[in-house]
Amino acid sequence: MERLELIAPCHFGLEAVLKREIIDLGYDISQVEDGKVTFWGDAEAIAYANVFLRTAERVMIKVGKIKATTFEELFDKTKELPWENFIPKDGKFWVAKANSIKSKLYSPSDIQSIMKKAIVERLKGKYHVAWFEEDGPSYPIRVSFLKDVATIGLDTTGTSLHKRGYRQLTAKAPITETLAAALLMLTPWKKDRILVDPFCGSGTFPIEAAMLAADMAPGMNRSFLAEDWKNVVGRKYWYDAANEARERMDTKIDVDIQGYDIDGDVVRSARENARAAGVEHLIHFQQREVSQLRHPKKYGFLITNPPYGERLEERSELPGLYTEIGESFAALDSWSMYLITSYEDAEKYIGRKADKNRKIYNGMLKTYFYQFLGPKPPKKTKPE
């Protein structure tokens, strides 16, 4: 099977989580950079990575890496790449996205136009045609320039991997599914420990936690662009990945995952999303204020995405809100708390300095993942 280099973009600051996921799938890492992990795989890896990766935004085939400081150079070097290995005669192809950082070529529309022309010229010579109907499967191309070096990839995913297919209803300022999964995987939470999200919104943290606990593949209920690429990825690989996902899933587990929100309509939306994900029976949703958060169990986890005060009119409410968070957490004996927020004074009003703090970019917004670590539970003694 032909060896391919595959690119998996992710949130800035979470590359280590994605790297671990890829290694766990059995693939070798070739490079880790800001916001992406590159690894070696084959046609089968395209299917498995799309179905099983929780923290990647998409999976791309790396077509090439070229240096270009003029449009003439970009045209010539793009034309040299082996596009016929991936794009068939009837393929619909275009440069769907181009971005440029610290490079002489910086106009996305010009980069897109020049590269499209170069690919057309290459394929004309290979297929001996003067015109392409482009009425077959779609092969979108993505290019990113950094310091005059362009990394060029074919997008096998289509709609971003954070769209699992379950979140039909969203509350305001939702956290993406891929980011929620990555943050959960940064914590030591396991399915035998209680997890509570007191600002559950559309239910993303509890749903992703339930999917993790049930070993439910995030891509098992959606489709991918490369499913139509019969010239690159055989249908068998998609069937194999889907079958393995079904075999691994165990939704009969016993877990304690809870989601609270002050807004009853939001709680109903979260419940609907959990139902769409197939994990409604694994999560207890309830309308409740954070000030009412009490729990008799020990060694639990608070994992949440509280309001940031991105709207000016909400900012004045943040000191009181984060004070309530701190008071509720202090009353939970031996618990740990993990929260992501862009609010700079979070620790001040929570009343405790975080044990760990990780900077993560949520889109263009700089946020902090504050980690307040509770004690580890005593090890269970094995019966003699």
C-alpha positions as CSV (number, residue, x, y, z in Angstrom):
1,M,0.0,0.0,0.0
2,E,1.4,3.4,-0.9
3,R,2.8,5.4,2.0
4,L,1.4,8.9,2.3
5,E,2.2,11.8,4.5
6,L,-1.0,13.1,6.2
7,I,-1.6,16.4,7.9
8,A,-4.0,16.8,10.8
9,P,-4.6,20.5,11.9
10,C,-5.8,21.1,15.5
11,H,-6.2,24.0,18.0
12,F,-3.0,25.9,18.8
13,G,-1.7,24.5,22.1
14,L,-3.2,21.1,21.8
15,E,-0.7,19.4,19.4
16,A,0.5,17.0,22.1
17,V,-3.0,15.6,22.6
18,L,-3.5,15.0,18.9
19,K,0.0,13.5,18.6
20,R,-0.8,11.0,21.3
21,E,-4.1,10.1,19.6
22,I,-2.3,9.4,16.2
23,I,0.3,7.3,17.9
24,D,-2.4,5.3,19.7
25,L,-4.0,4.6,16.3
26,G,-0.7,3.1,15.3
27,Y,0.8,5.7,12.9
28,D,4.3,7.3,13.0
29,I,4.6,11.0,13.5
30,S,6.8,12.9,11.0
31,Q,6.5,16.4,12.4
32,V,4.7,18.5,15.1
33,E,4.2,22.2,14.4
34,D,2.0,25.0,15.8
35,G,-1.5,24.0,15.1
36,K,-0.9,20.7,13.2
37,V,0.6,17.2,13.4
38,T,2.0,15.5,10.3
39,F,2.1,11.7,10.2
40,W,2.8,8.7,7.9
41,G,-0.1,6.5,6.8
42,D,-1.7,4.9,3.8
43,A,-5.1,4.9,2.2
44,E,-6.5,3.0,5.2
45,A,-5.1,5.6,7.5
46,I,-7.2,8.3,5.8
47,A,-10.4,6.4,6.8
48,Y,-9.3,5.5,10.3
49,A,-8.0,9.0,11.1
50,N,-11.3,10.6,10.0
51,V,-13.4,8.2,11.9
52,F,-11.4,7.9,15.2
53,L,-9.5,11.2,15.8
54,R,-11.3,13.3,18.4
55,T,-9.0,16.4,18.4
56,A,-8.1,16.9,14.8
57,E,-10.0,19.5,12.7
58,R,-9.5,17.6,9.4
59,V,-7.2,15.1,7.7
60,M,-5.3,16.1,4.6
61,I,-3.0,14.4,2.2
62,K,0.3,16.3,1.9
63,V,0.8,16.8,-1.8
64,G,4.0,18.8,-1.4
65,K,6.0,21.5,0.3
66,I,7.4,24.3,-1.9
67,K,9.3,27.5,-1.5
68,A,8.0,30.4,-3.7
69,T,8.6,34.2,-3.5
70,T,7.1,35.0,-6.9
71,F,3.9,34.0,-8.6
72,E,5.9,32.6,-11.5
73,E,7.8,30.4,-9.0
74,L,4.5,29.3,-7.4
75,F,3.1,28.3,-10.8
76,D,6.1,26.3,-11.8
77,K,6.6,24.5,-8.6
78,T,2.9,23.7,-8.2
79,K,2.9,22.3,-11.7
80,E,5.7,20.0,-10.8
81,L,3.7,18.2,-8.1
82,P,2.1,14.8,-8.9
83,W,-1.5,15.9,-9.0
84,E,-2.5,13.0,-11.3
85,N,-1.8,10.6,-8.4
86,F,-4.8,12.0,-6.6
87,I,-7.2,13.9,-8.9
88,P,-8.9,11.8,-11.6
89,K,-9.8,13.1,-15.1
90,D,-13.4,14.0,-14.0
91,G,-12.4,15.4,-10.6
92,K,-13.7,18.7,-9.4
93,F,-10.7,20.6,-8.0
94,W,-10.0,24.1,-6.6
95,V,-7.9,25.8,-4.0
96,A,-10.5,26.1,-1.3
97,K,-8.4,28.0,1.2
98,A,-5.1,29.8,1.2
99,N,-3.4,31.7,4.0
100,S,-0.1,33.4,4.3
101,I,2.1,34.4,7.3
102,K,5.4,36.3,7.0
103,S,5.6,35.6,3.2
104,K,6.1,37.7,0.1
105,L,3.1,36.1,-1.5
106,Y,0.2,37.1,0.7
107,S,-3.0,37.6,-1.4
108,P,-5.2,34.5,-0.9
109,S,-7.2,35.1,-4.1
110,D,-4.0,35.4,-6.2
111,I,-2.5,32.3,-4.7
112,Q,-5.7,30.3,-5.3
113,S,-5.9,31.5,-8.9
114,I,-2.3,30.8,-9.9
115,M,-2.3,27.4,-8.3
116,K,-5.5,26.3,-10.0
117,K,-4.0,27.3,-13.4
118,A,-0.8,25.4,-12.6
119,I,-2.8,22.2,-11.6
120,V,-4.9,22.5,-14.8
121,E,-1.8,22.7,-16.9
122,R,-0.2,19.7,-15.2
123,L,-3.3,17.5,-15.6
124,K,-3.9,18.6,-19.3
125,G,-0.5,17.1,-20.1
126,K,-1.2,13.9,-18.1
127,Y,-4.7,13.3,-19.3
128,H,-4.2,14.7,-22.9
129,V,-7.3,16.9,-22.7
130,A,-7.8,20.6,-23.3
131,W,-10.8,21.0,-21.0
132,F,-11.9,19.4,-17.7
133,E,-15.7,18.9,-17.1
134,E,-15.0,18.6,-13.4
135,D,-18.3,16.7,-12.9
136,G,-16.9,14.0,-10.6
137,P,-16.0,13.9,-6.9
138,S,-14.6,17.0,-5.2
139,Y,-10.9,17.4,-4.4
140,P,-10.5,20.7,-2.4
141,I,-6.9,21.9,-1.9
142,R,-5.7,23.9,1.0
143,V,-2.4,25.8,1.1
144,S,-0.7,27.6,4.0
145,F,2.4,29.8,3.5
146,L,4.8,30.4,6.3
147,K,8.0,32.4,5.7
148,D,7.7,31.8,1.9
149,V,7.3,28.0,2.2
150,A,3.9,26.6,1.2
151,T,2.5,23.4,2.6
152,I,-0.1,22.0,0.1
153,G,-2.7,19.5,1.1
154,L,-5.8,17.7,-0.3
155,D,-8.7,17.9,2.1
156,T,-10.1,14.3,2.7
157,T,-12.6,15.4,5.3
158,G,-14.9,18.1,3.9
159,T,-17.0,19.6,6.7
160,S,-14.7,20.0,9.7
161,L,-14.3,17.1,12.1
162,H,-15.6,19.1,15.0
163,K,-19.0,18.7,13.3
164,R,-19.8,15.2,14.7
165,G,-23.4,15.5,13.6
166,Y,-25.1,15.6,17.0
167,R,-25.1,19.3,17.8
168,Q,-28.2,20.6,16.1
169,L,-29.0,23.1,18.9
170,T,-26.4,25.4,20.3
171,A,-26.3,27.8,23.3
172,K,-24.4,31.1,23.0
173,A,-20.6,30.9,22.9
174,P,-20.4,27.1,22.5
175,I,-17.1,25.3,22.7
176,T,-16.3,23.1,19.7
177,E,-16.5,19.4,20.0
178,T,-12.8,18.9,19.1
179,L,-11.6,21.4,21.7
180,A,-13.9,19.9,24.4
181,A,-12.5,16.5,23.7
182,A,-8.9,17.7,23.8
183,L,-9.4,19.5,27.1
184,L,-11.0,16.4,28.6
185,M,-8.1,14.3,27.4
186,L,-5.7,16.8,29.1
187,T,-7.2,15.9,32.5
188,P,-6.8,12.7,34.5
189,W,-10.6,12.1,34.4
190,K,-11.6,8.5,33.8
191,K,-15.1,7.0,33.4
192,D,-15.1,5.7,37.0
193,R,-15.0,9.2,38.4
194,I,-17.9,11.7,38.6
195,L,-17.8,14.6,36.1
196,V,-19.9,17.8,36.4
197,D,-20.2,20.7,34.0
198,P,-22.1,23.5,35.8
199,F,-22.2,25.7,32.7
200,C,-23.1,22.9,30.2
201,G,-24.7,25.1,27.5
202,S,-25.3,22.9,24.5
203,G,-23.9,19.9,26.4
204,T,-20.6,19.6,24.6
205,F,-18.4,18.7,27.6
206,P,-20.8,16.1,29.0
207,I,-21.5,14.6,25.6
208,E,-17.8,14.3,24.6
209,A,-17.1,12.8,28.0
210,A,-19.8,10.2,27.5
211,M,-18.5,9.4,24.0
212,L,-15.0,9.0,25.5
213,A,-16.3,6.8,28.3
214,A,-18.2,4.6,25.8
215,D,-15.3,4.5,23.4
216,M,-17.6,5.9,20.7
217,A,-15.7,7.0,17.6
218,P,-16.5,10.7,16.9
219,G,-16.8,10.2,13.2
220,M,-18.9,7.1,13.1
221,N,-22.2,8.8,12.3
222,R,-21.1,11.3,9.6
223,S,-19.7,11.2,6.1
224,F,-16.4,12.4,4.6
225,L,-15.4,13.8,1.3
226,A,-12.9,11.1,0.5
227,E,-15.5,8.4,0.7
228,D,-16.1,9.3,-3.0
229,W,-12.4,9.1,-3.9
230,K,-12.4,5.5,-5.1
231,N,-9.1,6.2,-7.0
232,V,-7.4,7.0,-3.6
233,V,-9.3,5.3,-0.7
234,G,-11.1,2.0,-1.4
235,R,-14.6,1.7,0.0
236,K,-13.5,-1.3,2.1
237,Y,-11.4,0.9,4.4
238,W,-14.4,3.0,5.2
239,Y,-16.5,-0.1,6.0
240,D,-13.7,-1.5,8.1
241,A,-13.3,1.7,10.1
242,A,-17.1,1.9,10.7
243,N,-17.3,-1.8,11.7
244,E,-14.4,-1.4,14.1
245,A,-16.0,1.7,15.6
246,R,-19.3,-0.2,16.2
247,E,-17.4,-3.2,17.7
248,R,-15.5,-1.0,20.1
249,M,-18.4,1.0,21.4
250,D,-19.9,0.1,24.7
251,T,-22.9,2.2,25.7
252,K,-24.0,-0.1,28.6
253,I,-21.3,1.3,30.9
254,D,-22.1,2.8,34.4
255,V,-20.9,6.4,34.5
256,D,-21.8,9.6,36.5
257,I,-21.7,12.5,34.1
258,Q,-23.8,15.6,34.9
259,G,-24.6,18.9,33.1
260,Y,-26.2,21.9,34.7
261,D,-27.3,25.3,33.4
262,I,-29.3,28.2,34.8
263,D,-31.4,28.3,31.6
264,G,-34.1,25.6,31.3
265,D,-34.3,26.0,27.5
266,V,-30.6,25.5,27.2
267,V,-30.8,22.3,29.3
268,R,-33.5,20.9,27.0
269,S,-31.3,21.7,24.0
270,A,-28.4,19.9,25.6
271,R,-30.6,16.9,26.3
272,E,-31.7,16.8,22.6
273,N,-28.0,17.0,21.5
274,A,-27.1,14.1,23.8
275,R,-30.0,12.1,22.3
276,A,-28.7,12.8,18.8
277,A,-25.3,11.6,19.9
278,G,-26.7,8.4,21.4
279,V,-25.5,9.1,24.9
280,E,-28.6,10.7,26.6
281,H,-28.9,7.8,29.0
282,L,-25.3,8.3,30.2
283,I,-25.8,12.0,31.2
284,H,-27.9,13.6,33.9
285,F,-28.9,17.2,32.8
286,Q,-30.5,19.6,35.3
287,Q,-31.5,23.3,35.5
288,R,-29.4,24.6,38.4
289,E,-27.3,27.6,39.3
290,V,-23.6,27.3,40.1
291,S,-24.2,28.6,43.6
292,Q,-26.4,25.5,44.2
293,L,-23.6,23.1,43.3
294,R,-23.1,20.5,46.1
295,H,-22.3,16.9,45.9
296,P,-21.7,14.1,48.4
297,K,-19.2,12.1,46.3
298,K,-15.5,12.7,46.6
299,Y,-12.7,13.0,44.1
300,G,-15.0,14.4,41.4
301,F,-14.2,16.7,38.4
302,L,-15.6,20.1,37.5
303,I,-14.8,20.6,33.8
304,T,-16.5,23.7,32.3
305,N,-16.5,26.6,29.9
306,P,-18.0,29.5,32.0
307,P,-19.0,32.9,30.5
308,Y,-16.1,35.0,29.5
309,G,-17.8,38.4,29.4
310,E,-17.1,38.8,25.7
311,R,-20.1,41.1,25.5
312,L,-19.5,44.4,27.3
313,E,-22.8,44.3,29.2
314,E,-21.9,40.9,30.7
315,R,-18.5,41.9,32.0
316,S,-19.7,43.6,35.2
317,E,-21.3,40.3,36.2
318,L,-18.1,38.3,36.0
319,P,-16.5,39.1,39.4
320,G,-19.7,37.8,41.2
321,L,-20.0,34.8,38.9
322,Y,-16.4,33.7,39.4
323,T,-16.7,34.2,43.1
324,E,-19.6,31.8,43.1
325,I,-17.6,29.3,41.1
326,G,-14.8,29.5,43.7
327,E,-17.1,29.2,46.7
328,S,-18.9,26.2,45.1
329,F,-15.6,24.5,44.3
330,A,-14.3,25.1,47.8
331,A,-17.3,23.3,49.2
332,L,-16.6,20.2,47.1
333,D,-14.3,18.1,49.2
334,S,-11.3,16.6,47.3
335,W,-12.6,17.6,43.9
336,S,-10.5,18.9,40.9
337,M,-11.6,21.8,38.7
338,Y,-10.7,22.5,35.1
339,L,-12.1,25.6,33.3
340,I,-11.4,27.4,30.1
341,T,-11.9,31.1,30.0
342,S,-10.5,34.3,28.5
343,Y,-11.3,36.2,31.7
344,E,-7.9,37.5,33.0
345,D,-9.1,37.9,36.7
346,A,-10.6,34.3,37.0
347,E,-8.1,33.2,39.6
348,K,-8.5,36.4,41.6
349,Y,-12.3,35.9,42.1
350,I,-12.1,32.1,42.4
351,G,-9.9,32.8,45.3
352,R,-7.2,30.4,44.5
353,K,-4.2,30.3,42.1
354,A,-4.4,27.5,39.6
355,D,-2.0,24.6,40.0
356,K,-1.5,24.6,36.2
357,N,-2.4,27.1,33.5
358,R,-2.3,26.4,29.7
359,K,-2.7,29.0,27.0
360,I,-5.0,27.8,24.2
361,Y,-6.4,29.6,21.2
362,N,-10.1,29.1,20.8
363,G,-10.3,30.3,17.2
364,M,-8.7,33.8,17.3
365,L,-9.5,34.2,21.1
366,K,-6.7,33.7,23.5
367,T,-8.0,31.6,26.4
368,Y,-6.5,30.0,29.5
369,F,-7.2,26.4,30.7
370,Y,-7.0,26.7,34.5
371,Q,-6.3,23.5,36.3
372,F,-7.1,23.3,40.1
373,L,-5.9,19.9,41.2
374,G,-7.5,17.9,44.0
375,P,-6.0,14.9,45.7
376,K,-5.8,11.6,44.0
377,P,-8.3,9.0,45.4
378,P,-6.7,6.2,47.4
379,K,-5.8,3.1,45.4
380,K,-8.3,0.3,45.6
381,T,-7.0,-2.6,47.5
382,K,-7.3,-5.9,45.7
383,P,-9.3,-8.6,47.6
384,E,-7.0,-11.3,48.8
